[in-house]
Amino acid sequence: MNERTPNILVVDDDRNICKVFSMILRKRGWNVEVANNGKEAIKKSEEAVFNVALLDIKLPDIEGTKLLKLLHETTPKMIKIIVTGYPQVNNAIEALNKGADAYVTKPVHPEDLLRTIQEKLEEQRQTEDMTEDRISAFLETRTKQLLQKIR
């Protein structure tokens, strides 16, 4: 994120849920896009970079776990959180096995949703910082090695 405002994709066929989630997330200062089905979600994820996707497990055109897998293949670093009204253990296990970073059940309490997203964004930021530090250290070392060869 590096001081950027997080971009969040909300994927749910229930327009009221999309509206409520959007309102809660925008109030936090985050950018929000909405998709009402899997096809729309894939299209939006190809057009923009999202830090987080909130995915309903039951969509009209695709199972949320299948969409989760597709998004994981195209955007592995995006945080993917399954949101479901079907809180069955096998759904949670399948979602986590297919790359979900978290699993939240409906009805969603706004504080819990915000806390989950914030925790995952912090983990993402720390991973990015570690990666940037490693690249920086590698480039510094490699530059010194190349300069020694030139001299």
C-alpha angles and dihedrals in degrees: 000000000000097000092321121129110254118249114220129193116205113200116189134126091218104089092198091058090048090051094049094045090047092051093048094046096044090049085060088055097253126136113246134196123182131214122184097199142019096262091054091046092053091048092050092047089054092051099045141021115248125193092200137021121195105203128193110220093221115054127165096242105028140015111259091234091056091048088048090056093047092050091046090055094049099035110020095168094055112105108241118200120184114217115192145168088204103077098183120147093231090055091052093047093047092048093049092046090053094053108277112155093203142000123219127182128218133274084058119204107221093225091053093048093048092046092050093049092045092050092049092046090052091051089049092049092050091050091050091049091051091049093049091048092051092048091047092050091047093050092048092050093044092049091053090049092050092047090052090054092051094051 
